[in-house]
Amino acid sequence: MSIQENYNDIKNQLPSNVQLVAVSKTHPVLAIQEVYDLGQRVFGENKVQELTEKYPLLPKDIQWHLIGHLQTNKVKYIAEFIDTIQSVDSEKLISEINKEAAKHNRIIKVLLQVKIAEEESKFGLEIEEAENLFQKYMNGDFPNVEITGLMGMATFTDDKIQVKKEFLILKKLFDELNQLKKLETLSMGMSDDFPVAIESGANSVRVGSAIFGRRDYLK
Ligand SMILES: *Cc1c(COP(=O)(O)O)cnc(C)c1O
């Protein structure tokens, strides 16, 4: 299927309240422009270098989301233009984002990335760490950052029950923190598991290969 068919197919599967973040990592600027021309405005990249190369070549009304692990020393390269950093996984990182956002006189939206997968490899805060960090935020520690929600990745498995169980852990935390401050975004679900994520309460999904094609075909 073409990118256009893929995109329309995904859009048709998403309820109107669910935001689509089109994950364009590894895909060329032309492919991103094609999806932009179909009306998409929110795109996700996972590497700072790739994002800073693509950013100047694409329309300025794209809302860029950083979805991959972010090293503190790279925050400065994206602080001026990034819309949302979905992958906040430490206090050190949120402090740095706060500092860089202040330099540019802006407030950067972030999601706390929480570790929900059983797999060891995934980045993210433990539940308790996320609660503690959120509390510091509520106390006013990071005035140039707005925590707008949570992000999580489930274990890479075909076991839908396992995946759903993990997503529901994050939904529970989302509901808990949402009592303290109204949160907008629960980002869960990728090409292979977004329907389960939506069933579990996600209102934002990060879909790459189901739109742009499989990344390994391009390499
Ligand atoms: C690559 C990536 C995605 C998209 O994955 P697909 O399987 O291609 O849809 C979503 N979230 C994160 C954090 C990613 O790194």
The ligand as a Gaussian input file, in Angstrom:
#p B3LYP/6-31G(d) Opt

LIG

0 1
 C        9.760000       3.820000      16.653000
 C        8.864000       4.165000      17.759000
 C        7.479000       4.131000      17.606000
 C        6.790000       3.698000      16.329000
 O        6.992000       2.339000      16.097000
 P        6.254000       1.601000      14.901000
 O        6.259000       0.174000      15.318000
 O        7.063000       1.847000      13.681000
 O        4.886000       2.149000      14.791000
 C        6.700000       4.509000      18.682000
 N        7.239000       4.896000      19.851000
 C        8.564000       4.939000      20.039000
 C        9.084000       5.383000      21.361000
 C        9.419000       4.571000      19.004000
 O       10.746000       4.625000      19.204000

